[in-house]
């Protein structure tokens, strides 16, 4: 501003034309002309007349010269005036722009004298402080400051001319206070020093900072209060923070762990092998994605203790998506993992006797067959069935019957060689595997030792009891080369042993075709039954265990044979499964059950789900999903009222394929139920991935409820597992009030069994509906 003024005074001062300068120039010009023109003329001309004439001419010349001079002076003055007006207009434009800039800027601008007096301010300052312009520009700077800050004004006035920036709080006229950021700089106005103070209201920024601080505090409180352990790291995987749960699990305090490599604080190994496991944070930082911990991982804490954990790691990013570090969230799953081990043991072992179950036996037999095929050796499969065991149950009760089974299982196990396997097939049936045998004589020796076990009496509730068994034997490779064939032939030989008077053993031979013929006859009759329409459906109610109301029905097939009358499913379903007839039979069951349910709905009966059992052969059919969709469309039944029941072994047979198949069913909108849960081996990994709605506890476990503490624990564990997986749980085979009371106490959702109703005809179901509605 001063520079411009100086430039105008020096650059344009010499060119400026004023009236005084014009008068002086005119006087000098006239004086020079008068003084010198007459002298020069008198010196040249002596003739008076000629002198007179030349004087007149000189006068006119003077007039002409003066006219030209005056014209030049007037033109010069006019041009100078125009230039001055242009310069003045330009200065006005500059001044207007500066004024607009100062008045319209959002920041507050204050002009201050060196003595601390405010001399001017922009409109933003006037509005923000609440004073009039006259009030604001006639007050000391100290009036804008808090009392405790007024003593710093002299320091500000001393340092501001050289440039100063700091944060402070200012006071408005109404007494309100707001935070500011001050930028002050010395300047000159009209040759006098002033201080220009640019003030920015930072209320929003402070509020944002306070909000961020509050969020940080909330995050700290959250991290301290959540049940999971949390560890955060920088991009080099060095620890930055441990919450209290992480401190407790790792044994490190937050102050000890900060700056330490994560692998030192969070040392993890494989539970089975003890080998080091890759830290998920490392991979998370490398790949920039969420990473889960490998299964069967344990944390070795500072004291050396092992803790089973599950966790996941995720990258921490800023607003530009740059990875700043990682966060590891984990929790102690020791109880869950122990429960899984217990369930896995139960899945592989019989709950009553502790022997391997059929699934476990099948796995052992598969391995033994593979070894025998490689070594070209022999093995034997025995099928044992206790003779007249039903009589024990009927006369002495199921509790003593179960005790008898356990005692017999222990005795048989003691007679076997190391490497032999005994499993409970179910009920009073046992399977024995003798791997790597030399010949039949070796099998006979083991079999006779088993029979001698039964020659000794057993004590049951003070009563001396004698039992016997019938044993069937199949040899590999003579009697079969695969698991199913060997077990089937051993079963056939066992029935032949019973026909021979029981309490003996029989090897399978090609002549044992009586039962095979019966099976063939049954197969032929089954084919005719399907064409004749001899199959019927009975329906067993599923009831809410709390209210006792019917909430669903299970469709159960019966064969009303023209020759033999009503035939139960266990007599023909295995044959239908083996021959493939189960596929058309299953389709008939599905279509009939859906149509019946829709009919009941049209008749005004309650809308209930209809459970239909799906066999392994049906589940493997490529077009089965389409069949279900077509049946629902044809019958008009809403998919939500259909529940497909598959057994645990079917669901787990081909894990990934089963998951995909079940997801396809869920896409149709139907419900999925796992039947006979607990009798097979469930992979909890697949179980959690499968879109299951209901777990059905196998009736063998329900029968064990009142037989001892172990049975109750198994059922309670299964119910708790279902609850943890957010599944409904239904108990099959509920026959006593004791069983119902136990299940109700353990929060089982539904039950099915003779305690409420057997499987009945559609007409009897309608009577149950009518009775329930009263």
SETOR-73961 format. One line per field, with one value per residue (C-alpha): x, y, z. Coordinates in nm, 3 decimals, m for minus. Last residue first. Example, Ala and Ser with C-alpha at 12.3 -4.5 7.8 and 13.67 -1.06 7.14 Angstrom:
px <- (1.367:1.230)
py <- (m0.106:m0.450)
pz <- (0.714:0.780)
This chain:
px <- (m6.103:m5.857:m5.631:m5.917:m6.010:m5.652:m5.613:m5.930:m5.781:m5.470:m5.694:m5.837:m5.491:m5.382:m5.165:m4.796:m4.803:m4.914:m4.818:m4.603:m4.558:m4.303:m4.208:m4.072:m4.012:m3.795:m3.550:m3.488:m3.285:m3.568:m3.816:m3.602:m3.581:m3.955:m4.032:m3.805:m3.963:m4.307:m4.226:m4.223:m4.022:m3.891:m3.752:m3.632:m3.658:m3.399:m3.435:m3.108:m2.923:m2.583:m2.522:m2.875:m2.814:m2.490:m2.670:m2.933:m2.663:m2.476:m2.793:m2.865:m2.512:m2.517:m2.847:m2.714:m2.402:m2.602:m2.786:m3.077:m3.343:m3.201:m3.070:m3.400:m3.369:m3.023:m3.156:m3.437:m3.196:m3.194:m3.344:m3.154:m3.356:m3.309:m2.993:m2.823:m2.495:m2.183:m2.195:m2.248:m1.967:m1.713:m1.886:m1.797:m2.070:m2.000:m2.311:m2.566:m2.572:m2.839:m3.092:m3.240:m3.083:m3.369:m3.385:m3.670:m3.798:m3.761:m3.644:m3.311:m3.291:m3.301:m3.012:m2.818:m2.872:m2.713:m2.414:m2.355:m2.391:m2.134:m1.891:m1.931:m1.981:m2.091:m2.171:m2.533:m2.603:m2.454:m2.659:m2.981:m3.182:m3.520:m3.681:m3.925:m4.218:m4.445:m4.207:m4.225:m4.591:m4.790:m4.957:m4.952:m4.804:m4.565:m4.438:m4.397:m4.207:m3.965:m3.900:m3.839:m3.604:m3.393:m3.396:m3.267:m2.907:m3.018:m2.772:m3.020:m3.273:m3.027:m2.934:m3.298:m3.506:m3.756:m4.050:m4.146:m4.468:m4.476:m4.808:m5.074:m5.362:m5.676:m5.905:m5.995:m5.769:m5.477:m5.560:m5.563:m5.224:m5.076:m5.219:m5.079:m4.733:m4.739:m4.857:m4.595:m4.306:m4.413:m4.459:m4.116:m3.964:m4.118:m3.986:m3.632:m3.649:m3.678:m3.300:m3.236:m3.037:m3.264:m3.580:m3.426:m3.334:m3.688:m3.864:m3.874:m3.767:m4.072:m4.338:m4.556:m4.933:m5.105:m4.906:m5.056:m5.224:m4.943:m5.033:m4.682:m4.640:m4.461:m4.404:m4.483:m4.366:m4.608:m4.562:m4.643:m4.897:m4.952:m4.804:m4.734:m4.370:m4.258:m4.414:m4.546:m4.445:m4.733:m4.674:m4.835:m4.919:m4.875:m4.999:m4.831:m5.034:m5.081:m5.084:m4.788:m4.576:m4.680:m4.575:m4.219:m4.216:m4.338:m4.045:m3.801:m3.959:m3.917:m3.555:m3.504:m3.660:m3.437:m3.134:m3.261:m3.261:m2.939:m2.691:m2.552:m2.277:m2.130:m2.104:m1.937:m2.161:m2.135:m2.329:m2.552:m2.864:m3.053:m2.942:m3.188:m3.001:m2.675:m2.844:m2.941:m2.577:m2.459:m2.683:m2.547:m2.190:m2.287:m2.425:m2.122:m1.887:m2.089:m2.117:m1.748:m1.610:m1.432:m1.675:m1.709:m1.369:m1.168:m1.224:m1.415:m1.771:m1.871:m2.214:m2.240:m2.542:m2.520:m2.599:m2.701:m2.721:m2.850:m2.794:m3.012:m2.878:m2.967:m2.812:m2.530:m2.386:m2.335:m2.042:m2.101:m2.140:m1.770:m1.705:m1.877:m1.623:m1.332:m1.490:m1.501:m1.136:m1.021:m1.256:m1.109:m0.754:m0.869:m1.020:m0.679:m0.392:m0.577:m0.476:m0.775:m1.036:m1.331:m1.620:m1.972:m2.229:m2.608:m2.824:m2.965:m2.723:m2.414:m2.200:m1.839:m1.555:m1.217:m0.912:m0.567:m0.465:m0.654:m1.009:m1.122:m1.123:m1.350:m1.606:m1.621:m1.656:m1.934:m2.117:m2.107:m2.226:m2.512:m2.622:m2.628:m2.848:m3.090:m3.088:m3.209:m3.443:m3.652:m3.614:m3.887:m3.935:m3.578:m3.439:m3.689:m3.581:m3.230:m3.355:m3.020:m2.766:m2.669:m2.307:m2.191:m1.829:m1.606:m1.288:m0.964:m0.729:m0.408:m0.308:m0.070:m0.212:m0.566:m0.539:m0.417:m0.705:m0.955:m0.823:m0.859:m1.217:m1.296:m1.167:m1.378:m1.682:m1.631:m1.623:m1.949:m2.101:m2.017:m1.691:m1.753:m1.833:m2.112:m2.404:m2.302:m2.170:m1.861:m1.760:m2.018:m1.983:m1.610:m1.676:m1.925:m1.662:m1.403:m1.647:m1.724:m1.354:m1.328:m1.618:m1.476:m1.130:m1.271:m1.085:m1.131:m0.958:m0.957:m0.639:m0.620:m0.372:m0.162:m0.175:m0.293:m0.365:m0.732:m0.714:m0.939:m0.702:m0.688:m0.658:m0.617:m0.820:m0.725:m0.953:m0.958:m1.038:m0.850:m0.752:m0.533:m0.201:m0.007:0.358:0.345:0.367:0.083:0.099:m0.210:m0.370:m0.478:m0.699:m0.840:m0.636:m0.696:m0.901:m0.771:m0.945:m0.772:m0.472:m0.268:0.061:m0.087:m0.346:m0.081:0.131:m0.171:m0.281:0.034:0.156:0.127:0.428:0.427:0.279:0.148:m0.209:m0.289:m0.103:0.096:0.041:0.269:0.093:0.336:0.653:0.481:0.342:0.690:0.723:0.667:0.390:0.379:0.513:0.291:m0.018:0.052:0.148:m0.003:m0.144:m0.501:m0.531:m0.363:m0.582:m0.889:m0.760:m0.710:m0.368:m0.224:0.057:0.223:0.474:0.342:0.556:0.245:0.159:m0.024:m0.354:m0.446:m0.803:m0.931:m1.303:m1.547:m1.590:m1.537:m1.184:m1.220:m1.549:m1.401:m1.108:m1.342:m1.556:m1.249:m1.145:m1.493:m1.482:m1.144:m1.276:m1.581:m1.359:m1.146:m1.460:m1.582:m1.244:m1.256:m1.608:m1.519:m1.209:m1.310:m1.021:m0.860:m0.642:m0.462:m0.306:m0.079:m0.013:0.290:0.223:0.316:m0.042:m0.084:0.220:0.213:0.304:0.167:m0.076:m0.226:m0.471:m0.657:m0.972:m1.180:m1.517:m1.643:m1.988:m2.004:m2.272:m2.014:m1.802:m1.497:m1.196:m1.012:m0.657:m0.451:m0.119:0.049:0.295:0.471:0.747:0.498:0.318:0.602:0.576:0.200:0.147:0.379:0.193:m0.142:m0.032:m0.173:m0.522:m0.527:m0.656:m0.930:m1.050:m0.968:m1.171:m1.149:m0.767:m0.766:m0.859:m1.185:m1.278:m1.304:m1.536:m1.781:m1.803:m1.842:m2.123:m2.036:m2.158:m1.813:m1.898:m2.091:m1.826:m1.545:m1.717:m1.777:m1.407:m1.229:m1.065:m0.869:m0.843:m0.614:m0.319:m0.055:0.096:m0.243:m0.458:m0.637:m0.876:m0.973:m1.215:m1.207:m1.502:m1.382:m1.655:m1.561:m1.186:m1.197:m1.469:m1.263:m0.946:m1.138:m1.285:m0.941:m0.795:m1.085:m1.044:m0.671:m0.748:m0.996:m0.736:m0.476:m0.725:m0.820:m0.454:m0.387:m0.682:m0.562:m0.214:m0.361:m0.568:m0.268:m0.052:m0.328:m0.374:0.000:0.035:m0.256:m0.108:0.224:0.058:m0.141:0.170:0.359:0.073:0.035:0.410:0.414:0.138:0.343:0.657:0.463:0.364:0.723:0.843:0.620:0.738:1.104:1.046:0.908:1.196:1.475:1.763:1.679:1.917:2.002:1.656:1.507:1.740:1.670:1.295:1.285:1.510:1.318:0.966:1.018:1.198:0.928:0.650:0.805:0.883:0.532:0.367:0.580:0.507:0.139:0.129:0.321:0.080:m0.221:m0.089:0.037:0.154:0.438:0.704:0.486:0.387:0.678:0.779:0.446:0.261:0.541:0.549:0.174:0.203:0.479:0.280:0.000)
py <- (m7.794:m7.734:m8.023:m8.274:m8.160:m8.186:m8.527:m8.641:m8.516:m8.725:m9.027:m8.983:m8.939:m9.273:m9.288:m9.293:m9.338:m9.057:m8.836:m9.058:m9.284:m9.049:m8.712:m8.417:m8.046:m7.758:m7.920:m7.667:m7.900:m7.892:m7.983:m8.277:m8.405:m8.367:m8.542:m8.836:m8.873:m8.849:m9.159:m9.266:m9.007:m9.191:m8.891:m8.565:m8.242:m7.964:m7.628:m7.482:m7.167:m7.341:m7.288:m7.410:m7.726:m7.792:m7.741:m7.995:m8.243:m8.192:m8.242:m8.567:m8.692:m8.588:m8.765:m9.086:m9.071:m9.022:m9.350:m9.540:m9.269:m9.071:m9.374:m9.427:m9.072:m9.157:m9.457:m9.235:m9.038:m8.666:m8.476:m8.159:m7.886:m7.592:m7.691:m7.472:m7.667:m7.468:m7.524:m7.899:m7.910:m7.783:m7.980:m8.295:m8.532:m8.896:m9.113:m9.215:m8.874:m8.719:m8.976:m8.723:m8.392:m8.161:m7.920:m7.674:m7.585:m7.241:m7.357:m7.187:m7.399:m7.711:m7.581:m7.503:m7.864:m7.992:m7.758:m7.861:m8.226:m8.188:m8.027:m8.301:m8.614:m8.872:m8.615:m8.548:m8.913:m9.026:m8.772:m8.892:m8.673:m8.525:m8.283:m8.037:m7.905:m7.629:m7.348:m7.468:m7.351:m7.648:m7.603:m7.978:m7.949:m7.667:m7.836:m8.162:m7.988:m7.819:m8.148:m8.325:m8.049:m8.100:m8.477:m8.449:m8.550:m8.840:m8.876:m8.764:m9.013:m9.299:m9.190:m9.186:m8.875:m8.882:m8.642:m8.395:m8.200:m7.856:m7.745:m7.499:m7.566:m7.732:m7.523:m7.789:m7.620:m7.665:m8.031:m8.079:m7.904:m8.140:m8.442:m8.324:m8.271:m8.616:m8.791:m8.621:m8.693:m9.053:m9.126:m8.980:m9.192:m9.507:m9.411:m9.364:m9.637:m9.892:m9.859:m10.223:m10.161:m9.888:m10.090:m10.387:m10.172:m10.020:m10.359:m10.505:m10.188:m10.009:m10.219:m10.460:m10.431:m10.730:m11.030:m11.122:m10.800:m10.605:m10.283:m10.146:m9.856:m9.525:m9.269:m8.898:m8.692:m8.429:m8.081:m7.830:m8.028:m7.852:m8.000:m7.650:m7.683:m7.986:m7.853:m8.159:m8.369:m8.588:m8.924:m8.961:m9.284:m9.316:m9.597:m9.821:m10.084:m9.871:m10.168:m10.044:m9.972:m10.299:m10.492:m10.364:m10.431:m10.788:m10.854:m10.712:m10.912:m11.230:m11.146:m11.077:m11.410:m11.579:m11.417:m11.530:m11.887:m11.851:m11.987:m12.248:m12.013:m12.033:m11.791:m11.938:m12.036:m11.984:m12.136:m12.037:m12.048:m12.356:m12.396:m12.130:m11.885:m11.978:m11.925:m11.579:m11.516:m11.643:m11.387:m11.112:m11.217:m11.209:m10.856:m10.739:m10.878:m10.743:m10.394:m10.368:m10.479:m10.783:m11.060:m11.414:m11.558:m11.233:m11.172:m11.398:m11.378:m11.510:m11.530:m11.560:m11.651:m11.554:m11.701:m11.562:m11.698:m11.484:m11.517:m11.267:m11.029:m10.723:m10.883:m11.132:m11.293:m11.665:m11.821:m12.012:m11.680:m11.606:m11.955:m11.843:m11.561:m11.801:m12.028:m11.741:m11.649:m12.008:m12.047:m11.735:m11.872:m12.203:m12.022:m11.907:m11.663:m11.360:m11.003:m10.822:m10.977:m10.736:m10.795:m10.655:m10.653:m10.675:m10.641:m10.299:m10.141:m10.245:m10.225:m10.250:m10.495:m10.443:m10.670:m10.510:m10.680:m11.007:m11.042:m11.216:m10.901:m10.717:m10.998:m10.967:m10.587:m10.600:m10.865:m10.649:m10.342:m10.531:m10.675:m10.328:m10.217:m10.500:m10.415:m10.066:m10.192:m10.401:m10.741:m10.940:m10.756:m10.643:m10.987:m11.154:m10.919:m11.062:m11.394:m11.478:m11.202:m11.120:m11.129:m11.052:m11.142:m11.004:m11.191:m11.087:m11.239:m11.133:m11.013:m10.764:m10.460:m10.598:m10.689:m10.342:m10.176:m10.413:m10.331:m9.959:m9.995:m10.225:m9.968:m9.697:m9.923:m10.003:m9.632:m9.584:m9.887:m9.764:m9.818:m9.957:m9.730:m9.967:m9.726:m9.423:m9.626:m9.468:m9.263:m8.985:m9.004:m8.945:m8.660:m8.518:m8.533:m8.381:m8.109:m8.045:m8.018:m7.772:m7.564:m7.557:m7.465:m7.200:m6.902:m6.594:m6.408:m6.070:m5.954:m5.601:m5.495:m5.196:m4.873:m5.016:m4.731:m4.721:m4.341:m4.290:m4.491:m4.870:m5.131:m5.480:m5.773:m6.079:m6.362:m6.586:m6.919:m7.038:m7.347:m7.239:m7.402:m7.294:m7.196:m6.911:m6.647:m6.805:m7.087:m7.030:m7.334:m7.398:m7.689:m7.507:m7.242:m6.881:m6.656:m6.382:m6.056:m5.883:m5.664:m5.951:m5.892:m5.731:m6.011:m6.276:m6.145:m6.090:m6.454:m6.585:m6.895:m7.197:m7.346:m7.724:m7.885:m8.167:m8.202:m7.860:m7.674:m7.386:m7.021:m6.768:m6.432:m6.218:m6.328:m6.368:m6.016:m5.862:m5.643:m5.267:m5.268:m5.609:m5.516:m5.207:m5.403:m5.679:m6.021:m6.348:m6.417:m6.500:m6.243:m5.963:m6.036:m6.008:m5.677:m5.520:m5.537:m5.249:m5.154:m5.489:m5.508:m5.665:m5.441:m5.253:m5.165:m5.401:m5.428:m5.709:m5.783:m6.060:m6.122:m6.064:m5.695:m5.446:m5.321:m5.292:m5.107:m4.864:m4.793:m4.751:m4.514:m4.313:m4.302:m4.199:m3.924:m3.807:m3.805:m3.610:m3.364:m3.321:m3.262:m3.009:m2.839:m2.826:m2.691:m2.420:m2.317:m1.954:m1.809:m1.476:m1.269:m0.997:m0.705:m0.506:m0.137:0.081:0.434:0.562:0.582:0.217:m0.001:m0.376:m0.623:m0.978:m1.181:m1.530:m1.625:m1.962:m1.924:m2.101:m1.949:m1.779:m1.634:m1.318:m1.144:m0.906:m1.198:m1.338:m1.485:m1.812:m1.882:m2.065:m1.940:m1.771:m1.480:m1.266:m1.007:m0.731:m0.976:m1.026:m0.705:m0.659:m1.026:m0.999:m0.689:m0.878:m1.177:m1.029:m1.035:m1.418:m1.489:m1.231:m1.390:m1.189:m0.963:m0.668:m0.696:m0.569:m0.221:m0.068:0.194:m0.011:m0.268:m0.015:0.182:m0.136:m0.248:m0.534:m0.896:m1.055:m1.269:m1.001:m0.730:m0.974:m1.093:m0.732:m0.650:m0.469:m0.131:0.067:m0.182:m0.030:m0.244:0.028:m0.080:m0.003:m0.298:m0.390:m0.686:m0.945:m1.234:m1.524:m1.592:m1.342:m1.117:m0.786:m0.811:m0.928:m0.679:m0.393:m0.505:m0.523:m0.179:m0.032:m0.177:m0.031:0.308:0.304:0.231:0.518:0.754:0.644:0.700:1.043:1.140:1.030:1.237:1.545:1.512:1.489:1.804:1.991:1.902:2.001:2.333:2.394:2.306:2.531:2.805:2.769:2.776:3.082:3.237:3.181:3.329:3.631:3.686:3.666:3.925:4.145:4.090:4.193:4.516:4.562:4.495:4.769:5.014:4.921:4.972:5.311:5.388:5.278:5.147:4.774:4.500:4.618:4.751:4.411:4.210:4.440:4.432:4.050:3.989:4.127:4.094:3.731:3.623:3.785:3.621:3.269:3.312:3.441:3.154:2.887:3.035:3.059:2.691:2.568:2.749:2.603:2.242:1.984:1.637:1.477:1.530:1.390:1.072:0.838:0.984:1.049:0.760:0.514:0.628:0.569:0.222:0.123:0.245:0.000)
pz <- (2.235:1.950:2.054:2.040:1.691:1.571:1.737:1.562:1.235:1.302:1.355:1.006:0.857:1.008:1.320:1.421:1.798:2.023:2.317:2.538:2.233:2.083:1.947:2.141:2.091:2.216:2.458:2.733:2.965:3.219:2.947:2.837:3.196:3.248:2.917:3.001:3.341:3.183:2.983:2.619:2.432:2.124:1.938:2.095:1.899:1.893:1.722:1.606:1.713:1.687:2.059:2.129:1.925:2.111:2.442:2.342:2.238:2.566:2.770:2.584:2.647:3.012:3.075:2.927:3.147:3.465:3.436:3.293:3.305:3.016:2.825:2.642:2.509:2.379:2.187:2.057:1.841:1.912:1.620:1.533:1.357:1.119:0.933:0.672:0.694:0.773:1.150:1.103:0.849:1.102:1.377:1.185:1.290:1.358:1.365:1.626:1.793:1.572:1.451:1.206:1.096:0.993:0.701:0.634:0.286:0.124:m0.219:m0.152:0.161:m0.056:m0.267:0.050:0.156:m0.164:m0.135:0.227:0.130:m0.147:0.096:0.358:0.153:0.411:0.680:0.590:0.511:0.844:1.040:0.885:0.654:0.735:0.487:0.643:0.438:0.572:0.471:0.109:0.075:m0.051:m0.390:m0.454:m0.804:m0.716:m0.402:m0.594:m0.875:m0.632:m0.453:m0.785:m0.900:m0.588:m0.647:m1.002:m0.927:m0.699:m0.410:m0.146:m0.280:m0.244:0.109:0.214:0.282:0.567:0.532:0.806:0.749:0.910:1.053:0.940:1.177:1.033:0.815:0.560:0.307:0.549:0.594:0.216:0.184:0.442:0.260:m0.074:0.077:0.243:m0.076:m0.298:m0.062:0.008:m0.363:m0.442:m0.166:m0.313:m0.660:m0.516:m0.249:m0.527:m0.568:m0.488:m0.169:m0.037:m0.113:0.063:0.365:0.360:0.357:0.705:0.887:0.742:0.918:0.712:0.740:0.581:0.457:0.119:0.004:0.164:0.343:0.349:0.594:0.540:0.813:0.760:1.058:1.182:1.322:1.594:1.798:2.131:2.452:2.583:2.692:2.492:2.174:1.995:1.696:1.584:1.413:1.073:0.895:0.523:0.300:0.043:m0.144:m0.456:m0.689:m0.896:m0.589:m0.429:m0.740:m0.716:m0.342:m0.395:m0.623:m0.367:m0.086:m0.285:m0.350:0.021:0.106:m0.145:0.014:0.353:0.237:0.043:0.294:0.055:m0.063:0.280:0.573:0.876:1.163:1.538:1.825:2.116:1.896:1.783:1.424:1.313:1.531:1.359:1.019:1.133:1.225:0.882:0.712:0.936:0.854:0.487:0.524:0.718:0.452:0.165:0.309:0.389:0.056:m0.085:0.000:0.128:0.030:0.044:0.328:0.565:0.697:1.041:1.211:1.586:1.798:2.163:2.502:2.836:3.189:3.476:3.849:4.032:4.293:4.088:3.782:3.835:3.525:3.470:3.285:2.966:2.789:2.811:2.669:2.350:2.311:2.358:2.094:1.850:1.903:1.837:1.541:1.379:1.417:1.268:0.972:0.849:0.905:1.034:0.950:1.103:1.334:1.341:1.581:1.543:1.822:1.833:2.147:2.053:1.810:1.618:1.926:1.825:1.893:1.733:1.723:1.736:2.059:2.079:2.200:2.518:2.731:2.488:2.510:2.887:2.882:2.622:2.822:3.134:2.946:2.782:3.116:3.268:2.979:3.042:3.410:3.325:3.053:3.290:3.450:3.277:2.949:2.910:2.991:2.755:2.479:2.515:2.388:2.225:2.199:1.840:1.728:1.372:1.315:1.038:0.949:0.779:0.526:0.353:0.008:0.171:m0.013:m0.013:0.354:0.443:0.255:0.412:0.760:0.694:0.572:0.866:1.115:0.951:0.950:1.319:1.402:1.214:1.384:1.733:1.915:2.263:2.557:2.656:2.689:2.485:2.193:2.052:1.751:1.785:2.161:2.126:1.885:2.133:2.407:2.180:2.082:2.448:2.518:2.230:2.363:2.713:2.587:2.356:2.502:2.288:2.007:1.833:1.660:1.522:1.257:1.157:0.961:0.629:0.387:0.286:0.238:0.541:0.757:0.771:1.048:0.901:1.039:1.243:1.351:1.656:1.814:2.119:2.315:2.606:2.687:2.997:2.963:3.215:2.943:2.745:2.494:2.281:2.120:1.762:1.657:1.355:1.178:1.278:1.055:0.823:0.729:0.437:0.361:0.217:0.398:0.708:0.747:0.680:0.964:1.189:1.139:1.313:1.134:1.362:1.542:1.578:1.888:1.671:1.800:1.940:1.668:1.812:1.910:2.080:2.119:2.321:2.144:1.807:1.843:1.851:2.162:2.141:2.402:2.574:2.917:2.949:2.842:3.089:2.957:3.085:2.738:2.851:3.132:2.938:2.636:2.859:3.001:2.655:2.493:2.289:2.051:1.986:1.700:1.382:1.157:1.040:1.400:1.632:1.818:2.058:2.169:2.397:2.376:2.664:2.599:2.884:2.831:2.454:2.500:2.754:2.521:2.225:2.428:2.519:2.155:2.052:2.314:2.187:1.833:1.947:2.134:1.824:1.619:1.874:1.864:1.485:1.487:1.741:1.547:1.478:1.276:1.364:1.131:1.329:1.137:1.366:1.285:1.211:1.077:0.734:0.619:0.723:0.786:0.868:1.148:1.142:1.357:1.297:1.571:1.599:1.803:2.069:2.166:2.480:2.543:2.755:2.552:2.403:2.286:2.466:2.290:2.354:2.243:1.982:1.846:1.548:1.552:1.296:1.347:1.433:1.671:1.920:2.128:2.102:2.200:2.499:2.610:2.572:2.788:3.109:2.954:2.935:3.289:3.247:2.922:2.613:2.388:2.626:2.615:2.256:2.378:2.261:2.005:1.690:1.849:1.986:1.660:1.457:1.686:1.917:1.881:1.866:1.567:1.374:1.407:1.330:1.011:0.906:0.909:1.188:1.253:1.515:1.802:2.069:2.185:2.206:1.875:1.716:1.612:1.289:1.332:1.072:1.150:0.904:0.677:0.413:0.282:0.443:0.400:0.040:m0.049:0.098:m0.078:m0.404:m0.343:m0.266:m0.581:m0.782:m0.613:m0.687:m1.051:m1.060:m0.909:m1.163:m1.444:m1.307:m1.276:m1.632:m1.754:m1.564:m1.712:m2.058:m1.994:m1.855:m2.152:m2.392:m2.210:m2.209:m2.576:m2.668:m2.450:m2.631:m2.972:m2.874:m2.724:m3.051:m3.250:m3.020:m3.018:m3.399:m3.403:m3.178:m3.386:m3.696:m3.520:m3.405:m3.763:m3.894:m3.630:m3.691:m4.063:m3.992:m3.748:m3.982:m3.769:m3.778:m3.645:m3.299:m3.242:m3.337:m3.104:m2.816:m2.876:m2.895:m2.587:m2.297:m2.435:m2.545:m2.230:m2.018:m2.215:m2.187:m1.819:m1.749:m1.939:m1.769:m1.428:m1.503:m1.627:m1.324:m1.096:m1.278:m1.220:m1.467:m1.321:m1.517:m1.256:m0.978:m1.173:m1.093:m0.764:m0.592:m0.757:m0.677:m0.319:m0.283:m0.442:m0.205:0.091:0.000)
